[in-house]
Amino acid sequence: MTEIIGVRFKSVGKVYYFAPDGKNIKLGDKVIVETARGVECGDVVLAPRQIDDSEIIAPLKPVMRLATPQDLKTVENNHKKEEEAFKICEEKIEKHGLKMKLVDVECTFDNNKLLFYFTAENRVDFRELVKDLASVFRTRIELRQIGVRDEAKMLGGIGVCGQPYCCSRFLGEFQPVSIKMAKEQGLSLNPTKISGACGRLMCCLKYEQDSYTELLRSTPKIGAIVRTAEGKGTVEDVNLLTGKLHVRMESDAVVTVDKKDVQVIKDSVIRVNKDELKALKNLEEE
């Protein structure tokens, strides 16, 4: 077992493990640590605890120190620098005529690097832009192209449910979401119904997928051939949550039965056909 703390550098970012190194660190403290990007200031989101060695990549870097008032002043100054850099970069992008949209700017704690996040439909030759920015800020410049999901996470907003975006509120990392999930959950494959503000499949499709997968194991699917008390028929509609089936009998009559009252002769398979995939290909992850 190894003692760790969990540190986050963005409000809804990934949690990284560090060794408390004997320091009295509490949940909510700000700490100074060394990362692959250099020295950074982060928030403690997991209080000191013991975890299995298999859950970490050894050796863990130790916490350098608890953030001092001077460190917090540096963070505040860096935020001001980021705002200034954002405005200047937008002006430079327009000057160079580049087809890209600036989303966010980050300044590392040690002022060793400025990171500019942007979106673009195609690859962008930003070499001259980097030179221009480096001559202004006299530090290392990195431009990083991100996807529309990352853009939504950084900018935030209100989803169709009326709540702030999940990605900008509590999702540390994106989970894979597929068209098949929407189909298995019986949702309309209408892009406006199953896509979020980012234009990709809604993250919340993932939340209930495990439950739907379990229900599908015990429920005949549309197209299944089943035997009911009234004879043999084909399942035409399924309500997974209630377990009710609409079955078209050999006599052409349609009856409603409970899944526990039928015997499956030949089950069906839920598939997304080529036409559906083609129409919705832009909704899945890039």
Secondary structure, 3 states (H helix, E strand, C coil): CEEEEEEECCCCCCEEEEECCCCCCCCCCEEEEEECCEEEEEEEEEEEEEECHHHCCCCCCECCEECCHHHHHHHHHHHHHHHHHHHHHHHHHHHHCCCCEEEEEEECCCCCEEEEEEECCCCCCCHHHHHHHHHHHCCEEEEEECCHHHHHHHHCCECCCCCECHHHHCCCCCCCCCHHHHHHCCCCCCHHHHECCCCCECHHHHCCHHHHHHHHHCCCCCCCEEEECCEEEEEEEEECCCCEEEEEECCCCEEEEEHHHCEEEECCCCCCCHHHHHHHHHHCCC
